[in-house]
Amino acid sequence: MKRILLCVLILSIKLFAQEIKVIQLINADSLVGSVIENENVRILYGNVTLQHEDILIICDRAIQYIQSNKVELDGNIKLSQGNLNLTTNKGYYFGKTKTALGLRGIILNDGKVTLKADSGKYFFNEKKASFNGHVNLFDDTTYVTSDNLIYFTTDEHAIAISNVRIQQFDNKINSDTLNFYRRKNFSISQGNVLAINEKDNISIYSDYLENDGKKRYSLVKGKPLFVQIDTTEENKIDTLIISASIMEAFRDTGEIYIAYDSVKLWRGEFSALCPYANYDKAKGYIYSSRTDEFKPFLWYNEHQAFSDSIQIKVTNNKIEHTKLFNNAFLIAQDTINPLRFNQMNGNFIQLDFKDNKISEVKIIGNSLGIYFLYDENQPNGVNKVSSEQANILFEENKISQIKLIGKPEGEYHPEEKIINREKDFLLNGFIWTTYRPSKKELLMVRNLFE
């Protein structure tokens, strides 16, 4: 029995010796034998070349530890394995684990990407790099920077941690962590995510951003906030802010952007609250419709509007017109008596804008209107009107003219008939909410301040 165990032990030692091959010296201008910490070493100078299996090692100077099967490397170090090249100025190579360590700057190039850092390790068996300090990974289209980065050369998979940025053309994404799959052109950014498109002056803040470059699809979650800064013709800052629970972008056949769940929009005097919003950038339309929970609301200056569905036309990043379909309302609270509301109702309402100001309102289909009258700021009754269509013209955001078209009818109620009876003059389906999305509220979603 002892003989069998001895044979097994000897065989195991031989197999272990075969698996861990000794680092071979190929060339050196000079060699000095010595002992360091009770271990035999070779001190090599000038044009040093070493070979370990399929790994070629070149440097200016080296100390080869015979028993440990490791080499301390110094000066113009280069390690090569196939198409992969690793360079550094100070480092080690460990034969037992086939691991290289770079201490004074390290560069890896595998013919596909270049990886640079202050220091790092490369595990030749696992095909894995672990780099630290001012890490840069880049190819022809992508540039990644971080404090720490792990890269699997076979899978072309990078895991970046701390102060991460990935840039592809005009798009930059900052985050706490990044998983980037180069071959698939797929990335997941997490933690304090900020995506920037410099061309369109767009910034998107979130906790999570998933980007599929091949499918040209992006998913944003975790309190996403969209901010676009533009300038008006008068060189004034014009900012668009959108918040939602989830945002998606589809850029395969066009540019479609969708925001879900309590979508809030703010742009100067214009704001909106929608169950969801669908934006077709190529056509310039933003669309939303009611759900079981609530219907879309719009605000412009003192006007509040809502309907079963809405469509907003955007041209050159400016609102051209807004259409409200089915059960459409346009309401303005009286500035003198807050219990009174000027109201317009119809099957369809269109608000036209010019120079970022409302210029005309068109009401089509069962048009109804209630307008409280004043004589030198003194209340003077109310008009109730109806027609097939109504056109209302505005000047400086104030009503300048009302045109009733098709079977116009009207009735006047004197002031003494409406005092304390304002609720009797609310159209069927009337809704008024004191809530309105504000710039401050939306910015506070991501703890941003003006």
C-alpha positions in Angstrom: 0.0 0.0 0.0 2.8 2.4 0.9 4.5 1.6 -2.4 1.3 2.6 -4.3 1.0 5.9 -2.4 4.7 6.6 -3.1 4.2 6.1 -6.8 1.1 8.3 -6.9 3.0 11.0 -5.0 5.9 10.9 -7.5 3.6 10.9 -10.4 1.7 14.0 -9.0 5.0 15.8 -8.5 6.0 15.1 -12.1 2.7 16.2 -13.5 2.8 19.4 -11.4 6.3 20.1 -12.7 5.1 19.6 -16.3 2.1 22.0 -15.7 4.3 24.8 -14.2 7.1 25.2 -16.7 10.2 27.1 -15.8 10.8 30.6 -17.2 13.6 30.2 -19.8 16.4 32.6 -20.3 16.9 33.3 -24.1 19.3 36.2 -24.0 21.1 38.8 -21.8 24.2 40.8 -22.3 25.4 39.9 -18.9 24.4 37.5 -16.1 25.3 37.5 -12.4 24.3 34.7 -10.0 23.3 35.7 -6.5 21.1 34.9 -3.5 18.3 37.1 -2.4 16.3 36.2 0.7 17.7 32.7 0.7 16.7 32.1 -2.9 19.0 31.6 -5.9 18.6 34.4 -8.5 20.0 35.5 -11.8 20.6 39.2 -12.2 20.3 39.9 -16.0 21.5 43.1 -17.8 21.0 44.4 -21.3 18.7 43.1 -24.1 17.1 40.6 -21.7 14.8 38.1 -23.4 12.9 35.4 -21.5 10.4 32.8 -22.7 7.6 31.2 -20.7 5.5 28.8 -22.7 3.9 31.0 -25.4 4.8 34.3 -23.6 7.8 36.3 -24.7 9.3 38.7 -22.2 11.7 41.6 -23.2 13.2 44.2 -20.9 16.5 46.1 -20.1 17.1 44.4 -16.7 15.7 41.6 -14.7 16.1 39.5 -11.6 15.0 35.9 -12.1 14.0 34.0 -9.0 14.7 30.3 -9.7 12.7 28.6 -7.0 9.7 31.0 -7.1 9.6 30.9 -10.9 9.1 34.6 -11.1 11.0 37.6 -12.6 11.3 41.1 -11.5 11.4 43.3 -14.6 12.8 46.8 -15.2 13.0 49.2 -18.2 11.2 49.0 -21.5 9.3 45.9 -20.5 7.2 44.1 -23.2 5.3 40.9 -22.8 3.8 39.3 -25.9 1.3 36.4 -26.4 0.1 36.1 -30.0 -1.5 39.5 -30.9 -1.5 40.7 -27.3 1.3 43.0 -26.2 1.8 44.3 -22.7 4.2 47.1 -21.9 5.4 48.8 -18.7 8.5 50.3 -17.1 8.5 48.4 -13.8 6.9 45.1 -13.0 6.9 41.4 -12.3 6.0 38.2 -14.1 4.9 35.1 -12.1 5.4 31.8 -13.9 3.2 29.8 -11.5 0.1 31.7 -12.3 1.1 33.2 -15.7 0.4 36.7 -14.3 2.1 40.0 -15.2 2.2 43.0 -12.9 2.9 46.5 -14.1 3.8 49.2 -11.5 4.9 52.3 -13.4 2.3 52.8 -16.1 1.0 49.8 -18.1 -0.4 49.5 -21.6 -2.2 46.5 -23.1 -3.0 46.1 -26.8 -4.6 43.0 -28.3 -5.1 44.3 -31.8 -8.7 45.4 -31.0 -8.4 47.7 -28.1 -5.8 49.6 -26.2 -5.9 49.7 -22.4 -3.7 52.1 -20.3 -3.4 52.7 -16.6 -1.1 53.7 -13.8 -0.7 50.1 -12.7 -2.4 46.7 -13.3 -2.2 43.0 -13.7 -2.8 40.7 -16.6 -3.8 37.1 -16.1 -2.7 35.2 -19.2 -4.6 32.0 -18.4 -7.9 33.8 -17.7 -7.3 36.3 -20.5 -8.2 39.0 -17.9 -6.7 42.5 -17.2 -7.3 44.3 -13.9 -6.0 47.9 -14.2 -6.1 50.7 -11.6 -5.6 54.5 -11.6 -6.4 56.7 -14.6 -7.6 53.8 -16.6 -8.2 54.4 -20.4 -9.7 51.8 -22.7 -10.3 52.7 -26.4 -10.7 51.6 -29.9 -11.7 53.5 -33.1 -15.2 54.3 -31.9 -15.3 54.0 -28.1 -13.3 55.7 -25.3 -13.7 54.5 -21.6 -12.1 56.1 -18.6 -12.4 55.1 -14.9 -10.4 54.6 -11.7 -10.5 50.8 -11.9 -11.3 48.5 -14.8 -11.4 44.7 -15.4 -11.2 43.6 -19.1 -11.7 40.1 -20.5 -9.9 40.1 -23.8 -11.6 36.9 -25.2 -15.1 38.0 -24.4 -14.3 41.7 -25.0 -16.1 42.6 -21.8 -15.1 45.5 -19.6 -16.2 46.2 -16.1 -15.3 49.8 -15.1 -15.7 51.1 -11.5 -15.6 54.7 -10.1 -15.6 57.9 -12.0 -16.6 56.1 -15.2 -17.1 57.7 -18.6 -17.8 56.1 -21.9 -17.8 58.2 -25.1 -19.0 57.2 -28.5 -19.0 59.9 -31.1 -21.1 62.8 -29.8 -22.4 60.8 -26.8 -20.9 60.7 -23.4 -22.1 58.7 -20.3 -20.7 59.3 -16.8 -21.6 56.8 -14.1 -20.3 55.0 -11.0 -20.0 51.6 -12.8 -20.1 50.4 -16.3 -20.5 47.0 -18.0 -19.4 47.3 -21.6 -19.6 44.4 -24.1 -17.5 45.6 -27.0 -18.3 42.9 -29.6 -22.1 43.5 -29.0 -21.6 47.2 -28.6 -23.8 46.9 -25.5 -23.4 48.8 -22.3 -25.0 49.2 -18.9 -24.2 52.3 -16.8 -25.3 52.4 -13.2 -25.2 54.9 -10.3 -25.3 58.7 -10.8 -25.6 58.3 -14.5 -25.3 61.4 -16.7 -25.7 60.9 -20.5 -24.6 63.9 -22.6 -25.3 64.5 -26.3 -23.2 67.6 -27.2 -24.6 68.0 -30.7 -28.2 68.5 -29.4 -27.3 70.0 -26.0 -29.1 67.1 -24.2 -28.3 65.8 -20.7 -30.1 62.8 -19.2 -29.7 62.0 -15.5 -30.7 58.6 -14.0 -29.6 55.7 -11.9 -29.5 53.2 -14.8 -28.9 53.4 -18.5 -28.8 50.5 -20.9 -27.6 51.1 -24.4 -27.6 48.6 -27.3 -25.6 50.1 -30.1 -26.4 47.3 -32.6 -30.2 47.6 -32.1 -29.8 51.3 -31.6 -31.9 51.1 -28.5 -31.6 52.8 -25.1 -33.4 52.2 -21.8 -33.2 54.7 -18.9 -34.5 53.9 -15.4 -34.2 55.2 -11.9 -35.7 58.7 -11.7 -34.6 59.7 -15.2 -34.5 63.4 -16.0 -34.1 64.8 -19.5 -32.7 68.3 -19.9 -32.2 70.1 -23.2 -30.8 73.6 -23.3 -31.4 75.7 -26.4 -31.4 79.4 -27.2 -34.2 81.5 -28.7 -33.9 83.9 -31.6 -33.4 86.7 -28.9 -30.4 84.7 -27.6 -32.3 83.8 -24.4 -31.8 80.4 -22.7 -34.7 78.1 -23.5 -34.7 74.9 -21.4 -36.8 71.7 -21.9 -37.1 69.4 -18.9 -38.8 66.0 -18.8 -39.2 63.6 -15.9 -40.7 60.1 -15.9 -40.3 56.6 -14.4 -38.9 55.0 -17.5 -37.5 56.4 -20.8 -36.8 54.5 -24.0 -35.2 55.5 -27.3 -35.6 53.6 -30.6 -33.2 54.8 -33.3 -33.2 51.8 -35.7 -35.5 53.1 -38.4 -35.9 56.6 -37.1 -35.8 58.4 -33.8 -38.6 57.5 -31.4 -38.5 58.4 -27.7 -41.0 57.2 -25.2 -41.4 58.2 -21.6 -43.7 56.2 -19.2 -45.6 56.8 -16.0 -46.4 60.2 -14.7 -44.5 62.1 -17.4 -43.8 65.7 -16.4 -42.7 68.3 -18.9 -41.6 71.9 -18.4 -40.5 74.5 -20.9 -40.9 78.1 -19.8 -44.6 79.0 -19.8 -45.5 75.6 -21.1 -45.8 72.5 -19.0 -47.5 69.1 -19.2 -48.5 66.0 -17.1 -49.2 62.8 -19.1 -49.6 59.1 -18.5 -46.9 58.6 -21.1 -45.3 60.6 -24.0 -44.2 59.3 -27.4 -41.9 61.6 -29.4 -41.2 61.0 -33.0 -38.2 63.3 -33.6 -38.2 62.9 -37.4 -41.8 64.0 -37.7 -41.6 66.4 -34.9 -44.6 65.1 -33.0 -45.2 64.4 -29.3 -48.2 62.2 -28.6 -50.1 61.1 -25.5 -53.5 59.7 -24.6 -55.5 58.9 -21.5 -55.2 55.7 -19.5 -57.4 54.2 -16.8 -55.6 56.3 -14.2 -55.7 59.8 -15.7 -55.7 61.9 -18.9 -53.0 64.3 -20.2 -53.0 67.8 -19.0 -51.3 70.9 -20.5 -50.6 74.4 -19.1 -49.6 77.5 -20.9 -49.4 80.8 -19.0 -52.7 80.9 -17.1 -54.4 78.4 -19.4 -55.0 74.7 -18.4 -56.0 72.2 -21.0 -56.9 68.5 -21.1 -58.4 65.9 -23.3 -58.5 62.2 -24.1 -55.4 62.5 -26.2 -53.0 65.2 -27.3 -50.5 65.9 -30.1 -47.7 68.5 -29.9 -45.9 69.6 -33.1 -42.3 70.7 -32.5 -40.3 72.5 -35.2 -36.7 73.5 -34.6 -37.1 72.6 -30.9 -40.1 75.0 -30.6 -43.8 74.2 -30.1 -45.6 75.0 -33.3 -49.1 73.9 -32.3 -50.9 71.6 -29.9 -53.9 69.5 -30.7 -56.4 68.1 -28.2 -58.7 65.3 -29.3 -62.1 64.2 -27.7 -63.6 65.9 -24.6 -61.1 68.7 -25.0 -61.1 71.6 -22.5 -59.2 74.9 -22.3 -59.7 76.7 -19.0 -58.3 79.9 -17.5 -59.0 80.9 -13.9 -60.3 84.5 -13.5 -57.5 86.8 -12.3 -60.0 88.9 -10.2 -62.3 86.3 -8.8 -60.6 82.8 -8.4 -64.0 81.1 -8.2 -64.7 82.0 -11.8 -63.3 80.1 -14.8 -63.3 81.0 -18.5 -63.9 77.8 -20.3 -63.8 76.4 -23.8 -64.9 72.9 -24.6 -65.3 70.9 -27.9 -64.5 67.7 -29.7 -61.2 69.1 -30.9 -59.1 72.1 -29.8 -55.9 73.3 -31.5 -53.6 75.9 -29.9 -51.3 77.6 -32.4 -48.0 79.3 -31.2 -45.9 82.0 -32.7 -42.7 83.2 -31.2 -43.3 80.9 -28.2 -46.6 82.7 -27.5 -50.1 81.4 -28.1 -51.6 83.1 -31.2 -54.9 81.4 -31.9 -57.2 78.7 -30.5 -59.5 76.7 -32.8 -62.4 74.7 -31.3 -64.2 72.3 -33.7 -67.3 70.2 -32.9 -69.9 71.1 -30.3 -68.0 74.2 -29.3 -69.1 75.6 -25.9 -67.7 78.6 -24.1 -68.2 80.5 -20.9 -66.6 84.0 -20.5 -66.9 86.2 -17.5 -67.3 89.9 -18.3 -65.8 92.9 -16.7 -66.4 96.6 -17.1 -63.3 98.5 -15.9 -62.4 95.6 -13.7 -65.9 95.5 -12.2 -67.7 92.1 -12.7 -70.5 92.4 -15.3 -72.1 89.0 -15.8 -71.2 86.1 -18.0 -71.7 85.0 -21.6 -72.5 81.4 -22.5 -71.9 80.6 -26.2 -72.1 77.6 -28.5 -71.3 77.0 -32.2 -70.0 74.3 -34.5 -66.6 76.0 -34.5 -64.9 78.9 -32.7 -61.7 80.7 -33.5 -60.1 82.8 -30.7 -57.3 85.2 -31.5 -54.7 86.2 -29.0 -52.3 89.2 -28.7 -49.6 89.1 -26.0 -51.3 86.0 -24.6 -54.6 87.8 -24.1 -57.8 87.2 -26.0 -58.3 89.9 -28.7 -61.1 88.4 -30.8 -63.7 85.6 -30.7 -65.3 84.2 -33.9 -68.2 81.8 -33.7 -68.8 79.8 -36.9 -71.8 77.6 -37.7 -75.1 77.9 -35.8 -73.7 80.4 -33.2 -75.9 80.8 -30.1 -75.3 82.9 -27.0 -77.0 83.9 -23.7 -76.0 86.5 -21.2 -76.5 86.2 -17.4 -76.3 89.5 -15.5 -74.0 89.8 -12.5 -76.7 89.6 -9.9 -77.7 86.1 -11.3 -74.2 84.6 -10.8 -72.9 86.0 -7.5 -72.2 83.0 -5.3 -73.5 80.7 -8.0 -70.2 80.2 -9.9 -70.4 76.4 -9.7 -73.6 76.6 -11.8 -71.4 77.9 -14.7 -69.0 75.0 -15.0 -69.3 73.0 -18.2 -69.9 69.3 -18.0 -66.6 67.5 -17.6 -64.9 70.5 -16.0 -61.7 69.7 -14.1 -59.4 72.2 -12.4 -56.2 71.2 -10.6 -54.0 73.6 -8.7 -51.0 71.3 -9.3 -48.7 72.2 -12.2 -45.2 70.8 -12.9 -42.5 73.4 -12.2 -38.9 73.7 -13.2 -37.8 73.5 -9.5 -39.8 70.4 -8.9 -38.4 68.6 -11.9 -34.8 69.6 -11.2 -35.2 68.4 -7.6 -35.9 64.9 -8.9 -32.1 64.6 -9.3 -31.2 67.1 -6.6 -30.2 69.6 -9.2 -30.4 73.3 -8.4 -30.7 76.4 -10.7 
